[in-house]
Amino acid sequence: MLTTDYFPIGGILPFGSEIANSKMWLPCEGQELDKNIYPELFDKIGHTYGGKDDLFKVPDYRGYFHRGVSGKTGKDPDSGTRRRIQNNEFSGIIDELVGTIQDFATKKPVKDFQGNVPHLPTANISVSGETSLDGAAADGNYTGATCTSGGDAETRPINMNVNYYIKARN
């Protein structure tokens, strides 16, 4: 159980377990809170993650990868596509702000590359993906086939699940 006061209110903690029944730490699951019950936390995050009037939300970090704000360094070249989420709805494009969301993207490779795929089928068959016949040589070696199907549901780095908590009070 986390009991120190060294962590600031509004600070986010990735944690490799669960913090059960804590009044100090709340899970980052988008729940709505009353600013009269959590005034210090509201002073830190306000309506950044949704809510209105006396109600505000903590961030919902379930299923998200986190990225530091680039601060105009150019390390987030698509920062102009970031959107703020309010009350489970996207509300306009706002770049460079904490709490904004950016949709997935898969960048085209910068450099051309070739692969050597021995024994590429010369017939149109389907396994986990399919290639068109325009690049398959008679001997079955790859010469420039085009992938026409297959692939995973998302592009992602190797990852591990953690729980995220926000410090709500001392």
MIDOVO-731518 format. One record per residue: chain; residue number from 1; y, z negated, x of N, C-alpha, C, O in turn. Coordinates in steps of 0.02 Angstrom, whole numbers, plus 50000, padded with zeros to 5 digits. Layout:
BEGIN
PT c   k   npy   npz   npx  capy  capz  capx   cpy   cpz   cpx   opy   opz   opx
PT A NUM     Y     Z     X     Y     Z     X     Y     Z     X     Y     Z     X
...
***
This chain:
BEGIN
PT c   k   npy   npz   npx  capy  capz  capx   cpy   cpz   cpx   opy   opz   opx
PT A   1 49941 50000 50042 50000 50000 50000 50062 50000 50044 50067 49962 50092
PT A   2 50110 50043 50028 50172 50047 50066 50221 49994 50041 50238 49994 49982
PT A   3 50242 49949 50085 50285 49895 50062 50349 49887 50102 50389 49842 50087
PT A   4 50362 49928 50152 50422 49921 50193 50482 49952 50159 50475 49994 50115
PT A   5 50542 49930 50180 50604 49956 50152 50638 50005 50200 50696 50021 50191
PT A   6 50602 50029 50250 50632 50074 50300 50641 50145 50274 50682 50182 50301
PT A   7 50605 50164 50224 50608 50231 50196 50663 50233 50144 50666 50188 50102
PT A   8 50707 50283 50144 50763 50283 50096 50741 50302 50026 50693 50339 50016
PT A   9 50777 50275 49977 50765 50294 49907 50780 50369 49901 50830 50393 49927
PT A  10 50736 50405 49868 50742 50477 49862 50703 50514 49915 50696 50575 49912
PT A  11 50678 50477 49965 50638 50508 50018 50570 50529 49991 50542 50496 49947
PT A  12 50544 50585 50017 50479 50612 49995 50427 50597 50048 50440 50605 50108
PT A  13 50369 50576 50027 50315 50559 50072 50251 50596 50055 50224 50587 50000
PT A  14 50227 50639 50100 50159 50667 50089 50110 50612 50108 50117 50581 50160
PT A  15 50060 50601 50067 50014 50545 50078 49943 50568 50066 49928 50603 50017
PT A  16 49898 50550 50111 49829 50573 50108 49784 50532 50063 49723 50533 50072
PT A  17 49812 50497 50016 49773 50457 49968 49815 50452 49905 49859 50493 49893
PT A  18 49801 50401 49865 49842 50389 49805 49875 50322 49811 49846 50275 49840
PT A  19 49934 50315 49784 49969 50251 49780 49965 50230 49707 50002 50255 49665
PT A  20 49922 50183 49693 49909 50163 49624 49958 50110 49601 49974 50063 49638
PT A  21 49983 50116 49541 50024 50066 49507 50081 50040 49550 50092 49979 49554
PT A  22 50118 50084 49580 50175 50064 49621 50239 50073 49581 50250 50123 49549
PT A  23 50281 50022 49585 50347 50027 49554 50398 50055 49604 50452 50077 49586
PT A  24 50378 50055 49668 50422 50078 49721 50415 50153 49734 50464 50187 49748
PT A  25 50354 50179 49729 50338 50249 49743 50312 50282 49679 50267 50256 49646
PT A  26 50339 50341 49663 50317 50379 49604 50288 50446 49626 50313 50476 49674
PT A  27 50235 50469 49593 50208 50534 49611 50258 50589 49594 50294 50584 49545
PT A  28 50261 50641 49635 50305 50698 49623 50270 50747 49577 50242 50797 49599
PT A  29 50272 50731 49512 50237 50771 49462 50284 50794 49406 50261 50812 49352
PT A  30 50349 50794 49419 50397 50820 49371 50410 50776 49311 50438 50799 49261
PT A  31 50391 50713 49314 50400 50669 49257 50474 50653 49246 50514 50652 49293
PT A  32 50491 50641 49183 50559 50625 49164 50570 50550 49169 50528 50510 49147
PT A  33 50627 50531 49196 50645 50460 49204 50712 50447 49173 50752 50492 49162
PT A  34 50725 50383 49158 50789 50361 49131 50832 50338 49188 50811 50296 49228
PT A  35 50893 50365 49193 50937 50346 49249 50959 50273 49245 50981 50245 49295
PT A  36 50953 50242 49187 50971 50171 49181 50916 50126 49209 50929 50069 49227
PT A  37 50855 50152 49213 50799 50114 49242 50794 50128 49317 50774 50084 49355
PT A  38 50811 50188 49338 50807 50208 49409 50876 50233 49432 50882 50291 49452
PT A  39 50928 50190 49430 50995 50213 49447 51003 50236 49520 51039 50284 49533
PT A  40 50970 50202 49567 50977 50221 49638 50945 50289 49650 50973 50329 49688
PT A  41 50888 50302 49619 50856 50367 49628 50898 50422 49596 50906 50476 49625
PT A  42 50926 50409 49537 50969 50459 49504 51030 50474 49548 51051 50531 49552
PT A  43 51058 50422 49580 51115 50433 49624 51099 50481 49681 51143 50517 49704
PT A  44 51036 50482 49703 51015 50525 49758 50999 50596 49736 51019 50644 49769
PT A  45 50962 50604 49680 50938 50671 49662 50970 50699 49599 50964 50760 49587
PT A  46 51002 50658 49559 51035 50682 49498 50990 50725 49455 50932 50708 49444
PT A  47 51016 50781 49432 50978 50828 49390 50951 50887 49430 50937 50940 49402
PT A  48 50944 50879 49496 50920 50933 49539 50855 50963 49513 50846 51024 49517
PT A  49 50811 50923 49487 50744 50946 49466 50737 50949 49390 50682 50956 49364
PT A  50 50793 50945 49354 50791 50952 49282 50814 50889 49246 50829 50838 49278
PT A  51 50816 50893 49180 50839 50838 49138 50912 50849 49118 50944 50896 49141
PT A  52 50936 50804 49076 51007 50806 49058 51027 50737 49031 50985 50698 49010
PT A  53 51091 50725 49032 51119 50662 49010 51087 50604 49048 51087 50604 49110
PT A  54 51059 50556 49012 51029 50497 49045 50959 50509 49072 50931 50466 49106
PT A  55 50930 50567 49059 50863 50581 49082 50865 50630 49140 50904 50678 49140
PT A  56 50823 50618 49190 50818 50662 49247 50745 50667 49267 50704 50625 49247
PT A  57 50729 50717 49307 50660 50727 49328 50652 50720 49403 50697 50737 49441
PT A  58 50594 50694 49423 50577 50696 49494 50547 50764 49507 50526 50798 49460
PT A  59 50544 50785 49570 50515 50852 49584 50442 50855 49566 50406 50804 49567
PT A  60 50419 50914 49549 50348 50927 49537 50322 50968 49595 50332 51029 49596
PT A  61 50291 50937 49643 50268 50971 49704 50195 50991 49701 50167 51014 49750
PT A  62 50164 50982 49644 50093 51000 49638 50084 51075 49649 50112 51116 49614
PT A  63 50043 51092 49699 50026 51161 49712 50076 51201 49753 50066 51261 49762
PT A  64 50130 51170 49777 50181 51206 49815 50174 51194 49890 50155 51140 49911
PT A  65 50189 51245 49929 50200 51238 50000 50274 51222 50009 50316 51249 49973
PT A  66 50290 51180 50057 50360 51162 50068 50389 51200 50127 50354 51217 50175
PT A  67 50452 51213 50122 50487 51250 50174 50555 51217 50184 50591 51203 50136
PT A  68 50572 51205 50247 50638 51175 50261 50693 51224 50245 50685 51285 50253
PT A  69 50750 51198 50221 50809 51240 50209 50828 51273 50274 50834 51240 50325
PT A  70 50839 51339 50273 50852 51375 50335 50922 51365 50362 50934 51376 50422
PT A  71 50968 51344 50320 51036 51331 50345 51069 51392 50375 51105 51386 50425
PT A  72 51058 51450 50346 51088 51513 50369 51066 51533 50439 51102 51568 50474
PT A  73 51006 51511 50461 50980 51530 50526 50946 51598 50526 50931 51626 50579
PT A  74 50935 51626 50466 50900 51689 50461 50824 51681 50458 50788 51731 50454
PT A  75 50800 51619 50459 50728 51607 50457 50700 51613 50386 50639 51609 50376
PT A  76 50743 51621 50337 50723 51634 50268 50759 51697 50245 50808 51693 50209
PT A  77 50734 51755 50267 50771 51817 50254 50779 51835 50180 50822 51874 50162
PT A  78 50737 51806 50138 50742 51819 50066 50773 51759 50029 50758 51749 49970
PT A  79 50815 51720 50063 50842 51660 50031 50881 51676 49967 50888 51634 49923
PT A  80 50907 51736 49962 50944 51756 49903 50901 51764 49841 50927 51772 49786
PT A  81 50835 51760 49849 50790 51765 49791 50770 51696 49765 50733 51691 49717
PT A  82 50795 51642 49798 50776 51575 49776 50808 51560 49709 50864 51581 49695
PT A  83 50772 51521 49668 50797 51504 49601 50790 51429 49590 50744 51397 49615
PT A  84 50836 51402 49553 50832 51331 49533 50792 51327 49468 50798 51370 49424
PT A  85 50750 51276 49464 50712 51266 49402 50742 51207 49365 50752 51154 49394
PT A  86 50755 51217 49301 50782 51165 49258 50740 51162 49195 50731 51213 49162
PT A  87 50715 51105 49179 50678 51095 49117 50622 51146 49109 50612 51174 49055
PT A  88 50585 51159 49163 50530 51206 49165 50551 51278 49153 50509 51320 49137
PT A  89 50616 51293 49161 50640 51362 49155 50682 51377 49217 50716 51334 49244
PT A  90 50678 51439 49240 50718 51460 49297 50789 51475 49274 50799 51508 49223
PT A  91 50838 51450 49312 50907 51456 49289 50952 51485 49344 50994 51451 49371
PT A  92 50942 51548 49359 50987 51582 49404 50966 51580 49477 50927 51537 49498
PT A  93 50993 51626 49514 50977 51633 49585 51028 51592 49626 51088 51602 49621
PT A  94 51001 51546 49666 51043 51503 49708 51006 51495 49773 50951 51468 49775
PT A  95 51035 51518 49828 51001 51512 49892 51024 51450 49930 51076 51422 49915
PT A  96 50984 51430 49979 51001 51377 50026 51009 51307 49996 51042 51265 50027
PT A  97 50982 51293 49938 50988 51227 49909 50920 51193 49907 50869 51226 49895
PT A  98 50919 51127 49918 50858 51088 49910 50837 51093 49837 50878 51091 49791
PT A  99 50772 51099 49826 50746 51100 49758 50741 51169 49727 50722 51176 49669
PT A 100 50759 51222 49765 50753 51289 49738 50683 51316 49754 50650 51293 49800
PT A 101 50661 51364 49714 50594 51392 49718 50599 51466 49736 50645 51500 49715
PT A 102 50551 51488 49775 50548 51558 49795 50479 51585 49777 50429 51554 49795
PT A 103 50476 51642 49743 50412 51671 49725 50375 51694 49787 50403 51701 49841
PT A 104 50311 51705 49779 50269 51727 49834 50290 51797 49856 50320 51835 49818
PT A 105 50273 51813 49918 50286 51880 49945 50237 51891 50002 50217 51844 50037
PT A 106 50218 51953 50012 50176 51972 50068 50213 52028 50104 50221 52082 50077
PT A 107 50234 52014 50165 50273 52062 50204 50227 52116 50232 50171 52103 50254
PT A 108 50252 52177 50231 50217 52233 50262 50216 52221 50337 50267 52199 50365
PT A 109 50161 52235 50371 50160 52227 50444 50216 52265 50478 50234 52320 50457
PT A 110 50245 52235 50530 50301 52265 50566 50277 52323 50609 50311 52374 50615
PT A 111 50219 52315 50640 50192 52367 50683 50132 52400 50651 50093 52368 50614
PT A 112 50124 52465 50666 50064 52499 50643 50004 52469 50677 50008 52446 50734
PT A 113 49948 52470 50643 49887 52446 50675 49829 52488 50651 49831 52519 50598
PT A 114 49778 52489 50690 49717 52525 50673 49659 52476 50679 49659 52431 50720
PT A 115 49611 52486 50637 49551 52445 50640 49491 52489 50655 49488 52547 50636
PT A 116 49444 52461 50688 49382 52495 50702 49329 52465 50656 49308 52408 50667
PT A 117 49308 52503 50607 49259 52479 50560 49198 52525 50566 49194 52576 50533
PT A 118 49151 52505 50609 49092 52547 50617 49052 52550 50552 49050 52502 50514
PT A 119 49021 52605 50541 48975 52615 50484 49011 52612 50417 48983 52588 50368
PT A 120 49073 52636 50415 49109 52640 50352 49071 52688 50307 49056 52744 50327
PT A 121 49057 52668 50246 49019 52713 50202 49057 52777 50187 49119 52776 50180
PT A 122 49022 52832 50184 49053 52896 50168 49049 52909 50093 49076 52959 50069
PT A 123 49014 52867 50057 49010 52873 49984 49055 52820 49954 49069 52769 49985
PT A 124 49079 52831 49893 49123 52785 49860 49082 52728 49830 49055 52734 49776
PT A 125 49078 52671 49866 49042 52613 49840 49089 52554 49836 49141 52555 49869
PT A 126 49073 52504 49797 49117 52447 49790 49080 52384 49811 49027 52368 49785
PT A 127 49110 52349 49859 49085 52283 49877 49142 52235 49860 49158 52228 49801
PT A 128 49173 52201 49909 49230 52159 49893 49294 52200 49891 49346 52176 49867
PT A 129 49292 52261 49915 49349 52306 49914 49323 52377 49917 49263 52388 49924
PT A 130 49368 52424 49912 49347 52494 49912 49396 52534 49953 49455 52520 49953
PT A 131 49372 52584 49988 49415 52628 50026 49409 52699 49998 49357 52719 49973
PT A 132 49464 52736 50004 49461 52805 49982 49428 52846 50037 49427 52826 50095
PT A 133 49401 52903 50019 49362 52944 50065 49405 52986 50112 49378 53015 50159
PT A 134 49470 52989 50101 49511 53033 50141 49511 53016 50215 49529 53059 50256
PT A 135 49493 52955 50234 49495 52938 50305 49427 52926 50335 49423 52911 50395
PT A 136 49373 52932 50297 49307 52918 50324 49279 52980 50359 49277 53034 50330
PT A 137 49258 52970 50420 49229 53026 50458 49156 53033 50440 49125 52987 50413
PT A 138 49128 53090 50455 49058 53103 50439 49011 53054 50472 48958 53038 50445
PT A 139 49030 53028 50531 48986 52981 50566 48995 52909 50541 48961 52864 50565
PT A 140 49040 52898 50491 49048 52832 50462 49099 52788 50498 49109 52731 50477
PT A 141 49131 52813 50551 49182 52774 50585 49250 52782 50552 49266 52835 50526
PT A 142 49289 52730 50553 49355 52728 50521 49403 52775 50556 49409 52776 50617
PT A 143 49438 52815 50516 49490 52858 50544 49555 52853 50505 49603 52889 50520
PT A 144 49559 52810 50456 49621 52803 50418 49612 52797 50343 49651 52825 50305
PT A 145 49560 52763 50321 49547 52755 50249 49600 52709 50218 49632 52670 50253
PT A 146 49609 52714 50154 49657 52674 50117 49621 52625 50073 49575 52644 50036
PT A 147 49641 52562 50076 49611 52511 50033 49638 52520 49963 49699 52522 49953
PT A 148 49594 52526 49914 49615 52539 49845 49598 52482 49798 49621 52483 49741
PT A 149 49558 52434 49819 49543 52376 49777 49518 52319 49819 49509 52326 49880
PT A 150 49508 52262 49789 49482 52204 49824 49539 52158 49846 49596 52165 49824
PT A 151 49523 52110 49888 49572 52063 49912 49567 51996 49875 49529 51989 49828
PT A 152 49606 51949 49898 49607 51882 49869 49660 51876 49816 49702 51921 49808
PT A 153 49660 51820 49780 49708 51808 49727 49777 51791 49755 49827 51797 49719
PT A 154 49782 51770 49819 49846 51753 49849 49842 51759 49924 49788 51760 49953
PT A 155 49900 51764 49956 49905 51762 50029 49928 51692 50046 49979 51669 50020
PT A 156 49891 51657 50088 49909 51588 50104 49883 51568 50173 49834 51596 50197
PT A 157 49917 51521 50204 49891 51495 50268 49835 51445 50254 49826 51423 50197
PT A 158 49799 51426 50306 49751 51372 50299 49789 51311 50276 49844 51298 50301
PT A 159 49763 51274 50228 49801 51218 50201 49756 51160 50182 49694 51167 50179
PT A 160 49786 51104 50170 49751 51043 50149 49792 51010 50095 49853 51005 50101
PT A 161 49760 50986 50043 49795 50952 49989 49817 50882 50010 49781 50846 50044
PT A 162 49877 50864 49989 49902 50796 49996 49939 50779 49931 49956 50824 49892
PT A 163 49950 50715 49919 49992 50693 49863 50062 50683 49890 50071 50659 49945
PT A 164 50112 50700 49850 50181 50688 49868 50209 50633 49823 50198 50633 49762
PT A 165 50245 50586 49854 50276 50531 49819 50350 50528 49837 50370 50548 49891
PT A 166 50389 50503 49790 50461 50493 49801 50475 50419 49796 50450 50385 49751
PT A 167 50515 50394 49843 50531 50323 49840 50584 50314 49786 50638 50342 49789
PT A 168 50568 50273 49735 50611 50264 49677 50654 50202 49681 50709 50200 49653
PT A 169 50630 50151 49716 50668 50089 49721 50640 50047 49778 50586 50060 49803
PT A 170 50679 49998 49799 50656 49951 49852 50615 49895 49822 50591 49851 49858
***
